[in-house]
Amino acid sequence: MPLFLLGLVLGGLSGGITFGLTADGQLAAAIALIAAVLTWLGLATLLVADD
């Protein structure tokens, strides 16, 4: 569960910063989604590789 929440927080933060800099909602949503998914995949890879 913490991994999921971390992805949401980092995705939201990235999307918020992107929206603040560009004022483009679609771009901000895409960046937020990409950041969240990469966070989940990257940390999941670390957990699997650690075993």
Helices and strands as residue ranges (DSSP letters): H 2-22, H 25-50
